[in-house]
Each structure stands twice: as structure tokens, then as C-alpha cells.
Amino acid sequence: MDNISRLMFAVVMAMAYMAMGAEAQNTTMAPNSNATMANVTMAPNVTMTSNVTMTSSVTMTPVTALMVNISMAECKKSQLCAAKPPDCDPAVAGSCFFVSIKKSLGQIFSFQLRGVSSGYIAVGLSKTSTQGQNDTTYVCANNNGKVKFFTALLDKGVLTINNKLPVESVKGSVNGQTIQCTFSATVPNATATRSIDTNYYLSISNGTFNSVTDTLGSPQAILNSDKAVDLNDPNTTVLNSLNSAPSAFCLSQALLILIGVLGMMML
């Protein structure tokens, strides 16, 4: 074998050796790739976070049919009442938002709530004039023509359903967009020993309701009492702070506009 032949043979052997090395390297890399894929397949374990949806499986309060219209007959007799418009009759068709509260026993109070909404109506109890600080809220929602009842906490404009507030004897009805419900509730911190413990700022609101996800939209205030009212005193008159007189700023703006119009008329 001459030198050229030896050289060609050496080149061929070297190329064959390199090819075998590359193949061996590819073979050893494959298990690592499979191992990586095996680690990636562990990702489905992340689906364990779906257990968070268990929060939506809170026990729902049973609701029976309310067969009569809510009445204002016992207002200032045995029931504390609040309404918008003031003194509107909840038994008459129309846009009347109404709540009545009657002391039953100890911390237990009977509620009647009536309002107009395609979503929900709610009555809230707050210990402070700055409402929306984990306020106790009772919600009656229009669930495809039937009432669905929730207890919730209102904090910074967001209603969070918890259904942990003691409530019983819930009845409800839906007629178009008119929602009515009655219930008995154990009001937190309300005792028979001190009247201050039954003093609350009272509110009525409504909002949207998603019947598929049981999601409550942000409440729109209909009535906010101008002061804390004693739930145990049926003679209490509830004034709506939302009906307060126009602010000084609004009056000054109106005055400026009036002066401007008069000035133009004099030119």
C-alpha cells in the first residue's frame, strides 16, 4: 500500500470514527431529552390548584316560595322600616326599595326586603358611617326567576360570599324584575343588654348577578342611613343620606353659570 493509499485509508477511518462518536453522543443525549420531557409531564400536577374552586361549593341557604307580598302595615308598630322613595308601599307595583326589621329573640331579627333589579338586591349592616368595611350583607338574587340567597361581606366595594352568617326561614319570589325575600338572621354583636349593640348604619343596594358562576357585581347604593339606627326600635325614622341637599360646590357652579347667562343677555 503506497503512501497515498495509506493516507486515504487513515482519512476514511477517522471519518468513520467521528461518525460513530457523533451517533453515540446522539444516543446518550436522547435519555436526557426523555428525562426532560418526563419532568415536563409533571406539570399536570399543577391542576391541583383547581381545588380552589371548592370555595364555590359553600352550602347554599335553602329558599322556599314567598306566597304573599311584603307589607308596610307594621312599620312604626313592630317593625323598623326604611324605603326609597320614602314611605313607598312595597305591596304596590313600582320601583320601591324597602326593608323592614323586627326584633324576634336575643340577637335574632326578622327581615323583609323588596326591590327592583335584574340581578340582586341586598340589605347591609355597618357599625361605622364609612360603609364597606367588612359589612354584614344579606343578598337576594334573581336566579332565573327564583330567589337565590347569600350572606356576604362588603369590603371596599366588593361583595364576598361566605354563607357563614346564621340565617334561617328564607322565603323569596321574583316577578319580572321585582325581588322579594324574607328571612330571620342572627345579627352579629347585637345583644339585648345594651341598645348600642343594636345600632347599625343601614343600607339597601342592588347589582348584577351571574347565575352561572354565582358572582355578585359591585353594589349600587340605593339607600344609606344618615346615622346609626337602633334595629330594636320600630319608631326610628331612617333618613337616606343619598337624598342630602346639593353641596356648596354644586350651588356655586350653578350660580356661576347663571351669572354668565345673565351677562350674555346684557350684551
C-alpha positions as CSV (number, residue, x, y, z in Angstrom):
1,M,0.0,0.0,0.0
2,D,1.6,3.3,-1.1
3,N,1.6,6.4,1.0
4,I,-1.4,7.9,-0.8
5,S,-3.5,4.8,-0.2
6,R,-2.4,4.8,3.5
7,L,-3.4,8.5,3.7
8,M,-6.8,7.9,2.2
9,F,-7.4,4.9,4.5
10,A,-6.5,7.0,7.5
11,V,-8.9,9.7,6.4
12,V,-11.7,7.2,5.9
13,M,-11.1,5.6,9.3
14,A,-11.0,9.0,11.0
15,M,-14.3,10.0,9.4
16,A,-15.9,6.7,10.4
17,Y,-14.7,7.1,14.0
18,M,-16.1,10.6,14.1
19,A,-19.4,9.4,12.7
20,M,-19.6,6.6,15.3
21,G,-18.8,9.2,18.1
22,A,-21.5,11.5,16.9
23,E,-24.0,8.7,16.8
24,A,-23.0,7.6,20.3
25,Q,-23.4,11.1,21.5
26,N,-26.9,11.4,20.0
27,T,-27.8,8.2,21.6
28,T,-26.7,9.3,25.1
29,M,-28.5,12.6,24.6
30,A,-31.8,11.0,24.0
31,P,-32.3,9.7,27.5
32,N,-31.7,13.2,28.9
33,S,-34.2,14.6,26.4
34,N,-36.7,12.0,27.6
35,A,-35.9,12.8,31.2
36,T,-36.5,16.4,30.5
37,M,-39.9,15.5,28.9
38,A,-40.7,13.4,31.9
39,N,-40.1,16.4,34.1
40,V,-42.3,18.5,31.9
41,T,-45.1,15.9,32.1
42,M,-45.1,16.5,35.8
43,A,-46.8,19.9,35.0
44,P,-50.3,18.3,35.1
45,N,-49.8,18.2,38.9
46,V,-50.4,21.9,38.7
47,T,-54.0,21.1,38.2
48,M,-54.2,20.5,41.9
49,T,-54.8,24.3,42.1
50,S,-58.3,23.6,40.7
51,N,-59.2,22.6,44.3
52,V,-59.5,26.4,44.8
53,T,-62.9,26.1,43.1
54,M,-64.1,24.3,46.2
55,T,-64.8,27.7,47.7
56,S,-67.8,27.9,45.3
57,S,-69.3,24.8,46.8
58,V,-70.3,26.6,50.0
59,T,-73.5,25.2,51.4
60,M,-76.4,27.2,49.9
61,T,-79.2,28.5,52.1
62,P,-82.5,26.8,51.1
63,V,-85.2,29.1,49.9
64,T,-88.9,28.4,49.9
65,A,-91.6,30.2,47.9
66,L,-92.9,33.5,49.3
67,M,-96.6,33.5,48.5
68,V,-97.6,37.0,49.7
69,N,-96.4,40.5,49.0
70,I,-94.3,42.3,51.6
71,S,-96.3,44.8,53.5
72,M,-95.6,48.1,55.4
73,A,-98.6,47.5,57.7
74,E,-96.4,47.0,60.8
75,C,-94.0,49.9,60.2
76,K,-93.5,52.0,63.3
77,K,-95.6,49.5,65.2
78,S,-93.4,46.3,65.5
79,Q,-91.1,46.9,62.6
80,L,-88.3,49.4,61.8
81,C,-88.7,50.4,58.2
82,A,-86.7,52.2,55.5
83,A,-87.6,52.8,51.9
84,K,-86.8,54.7,48.8
85,P,-88.8,56.6,47.8
86,P,-89.7,57.4,51.4
87,D,-92.9,55.7,52.6
88,C,-93.4,53.9,49.3
89,D,-95.6,50.8,49.6
90,P,-93.8,47.6,48.8
91,A,-97.1,45.8,48.1
92,V,-97.8,48.1,45.2
93,A,-96.1,47.5,41.8
94,G,-93.4,50.0,41.0
95,S,-89.9,51.0,41.8
96,C,-90.0,50.8,45.5
97,F,-86.9,49.7,47.6
98,F,-88.0,48.6,51.0
99,V,-86.6,46.9,54.1
100,S,-88.2,46.1,57.5
101,I,-86.6,44.7,60.6
102,K,-88.2,43.3,63.6
103,K,-86.6,42.0,66.8
104,S,-87.5,38.3,67.4
105,L,-85.4,37.0,70.2
106,G,-81.9,37.8,71.6
107,Q,-79.7,38.5,68.5
108,I,-82.3,37.2,66.1
109,F,-84.1,39.7,63.8
110,S,-86.7,39.1,61.1
111,F,-86.1,40.9,57.8
112,Q,-88.3,41.8,54.8
113,L,-86.5,43.0,51.7
114,R,-88.0,44.2,48.5
115,G,-86.5,45.9,45.4
116,V,-86.1,46.1,41.7
117,S,-83.2,44.5,39.8
118,S,-82.4,42.0,37.1
119,G,-79.5,40.8,39.3
120,Y,-79.8,41.1,43.1
121,I,-81.0,43.3,45.9
122,A,-79.2,43.5,49.3
123,V,-79.5,44.9,52.8
124,G,-76.3,45.8,54.7
125,L,-75.5,46.5,58.3
126,S,-72.4,48.5,59.2
127,K,-71.0,49.6,62.6
128,T,-69.4,52.7,61.0
129,S,-70.5,55.6,58.9
130,T,-67.8,54.6,56.4
131,Q,-69.7,51.7,54.9
132,G,-67.8,48.9,53.1
133,Q,-65.5,47.7,55.8
134,N,-66.5,44.0,56.1
135,D,-70.1,45.0,56.5
136,T,-72.7,42.2,57.1
137,T,-74.8,41.9,53.9
138,Y,-77.8,39.8,53.1
139,V,-78.3,39.2,49.4
140,C,-81.4,38.1,47.4
141,A,-80.6,37.3,43.8
142,N,-82.7,36.7,40.8
143,N,-81.6,33.2,39.7
144,N,-83.5,32.6,36.5
145,G,-86.9,33.6,38.0
146,K,-86.2,32.2,41.5
147,V,-84.6,33.7,44.6
148,K,-81.1,32.6,45.5
149,F,-80.0,33.7,48.9
150,F,-76.4,34.6,50.0
151,T,-74.8,36.1,53.1
152,A,-71.7,38.1,52.2
153,L,-69.2,40.7,53.5
154,L,-68.9,44.1,51.8
155,D,-65.3,45.4,51.8
156,K,-64.1,48.3,49.7
157,G,-67.0,47.9,47.2
158,V,-66.6,44.2,46.8
159,L,-69.1,41.6,48.0
160,T,-67.5,38.4,49.0
161,I,-69.9,35.5,49.5
162,N,-69.3,33.4,52.6
163,N,-72.7,32.0,53.6
164,K,-71.5,31.6,57.1
165,L,-73.8,34.1,58.8
166,P,-76.6,32.4,60.7
167,V,-79.8,32.7,58.6
168,E,-83.0,30.6,58.6
169,S,-86.6,30.6,57.3
170,V,-85.7,32.2,54.0
171,K,-88.5,32.8,51.5
172,G,-88.4,34.6,48.2
173,S,-90.2,35.4,45.0
174,V,-89.4,37.0,41.7
175,N,-91.9,38.8,39.5
176,G,-90.2,40.3,36.4
177,Q,-87.5,42.4,38.0
178,T,-89.2,42.7,41.4
179,I,-87.4,40.7,44.0
180,Q,-88.9,40.0,47.4
181,C,-87.4,37.9,50.3
182,T,-88.0,37.4,54.0
183,F,-85.6,35.7,56.4
184,S,-84.5,35.5,60.1
185,A,-80.9,36.3,60.9
186,T,-78.7,36.3,63.9
187,V,-77.2,39.7,63.7
188,P,-73.5,39.8,64.8
189,N,-72.8,41.7,68.0
190,A,-76.4,42.5,68.6
191,T,-77.4,41.8,72.2
192,A,-80.4,42.6,74.3
193,T,-78.4,44.1,77.1
194,R,-77.3,47.4,75.5
195,S,-79.1,49.4,72.8
196,I,-75.7,50.5,71.4
197,D,-75.2,46.9,70.3
198,T,-78.2,47.0,68.1
199,N,-77.2,50.3,66.5
200,Y,-76.2,49.9,62.8
201,Y,-75.9,52.1,59.7
202,L,-78.5,50.6,57.4
203,S,-78.2,50.3,53.6
204,I,-80.1,49.0,50.6
205,S,-78.3,48.2,47.3
206,N,-78.7,46.3,44.1
207,G,-76.3,45.0,41.4
208,T,-75.7,42.4,38.8
209,F,-75.7,38.6,39.3
210,N,-74.1,35.9,37.2
211,S,-76.2,32.8,37.8
212,V,-73.6,30.5,36.2
213,T,-70.7,31.5,38.4
214,D,-72.7,32.8,41.4
215,T,-70.8,36.1,41.0
216,L,-72.1,39.3,42.5
217,G,-71.3,42.6,40.9
218,S,-70.4,45.7,42.8
219,P,-73.3,47.0,44.7
220,Q,-75.0,50.3,43.7
221,A,-76.2,52.2,46.7
222,I,-80.0,52.9,46.8
223,L,-80.2,54.0,50.5
224,N,-77.7,54.7,53.2
225,S,-79.0,55.8,56.6
226,D,-77.6,59.2,57.6
227,K,-76.9,57.8,61.1
228,A,-76.8,54.6,63.1
229,V,-80.3,53.4,63.8
230,D,-81.5,51.1,66.6
231,L,-82.8,47.9,65.0
232,N,-84.7,47.2,68.1
233,D,-86.7,50.5,67.9
234,P,-89.6,50.4,65.4
235,N,-90.3,54.1,65.9
236,T,-86.9,55.1,64.5
237,T,-87.1,57.2,61.3
238,V,-84.5,56.3,58.8
239,L,-83.3,59.2,56.6
240,N,-81.5,58.5,53.3
241,S,-78.1,60.3,53.3
242,L,-78.1,60.0,49.5
243,N,-81.0,62.4,49.4
244,S,-79.0,65.1,51.1
245,A,-79.1,68.7,49.8
246,P,-76.8,69.8,47.0
247,S,-73.2,70.6,48.0
248,A,-71.9,74.1,48.3
249,F,-69.7,73.3,45.3
250,C,-72.7,72.4,43.1
251,L,-74.5,75.5,44.2
252,S,-71.5,77.8,43.4
253,Q,-71.2,76.2,40.0
254,A,-74.9,76.8,39.3
255,L,-74.5,80.4,40.4
256,L,-71.6,81.0,38.1
257,I,-73.5,79.6,35.2
258,L,-76.5,81.8,36.0
259,I,-74.2,84.9,36.2
260,G,-72.7,84.0,32.9
261,V,-76.0,83.7,31.2
262,L,-77.2,87.0,32.6
263,G,-74.1,88.7,31.4
264,M,-74.5,87.4,27.9
265,M,-78.1,88.7,27.9
266,M,-77.0,92.2,28.8
267,L,-74.5,92.4,25.9
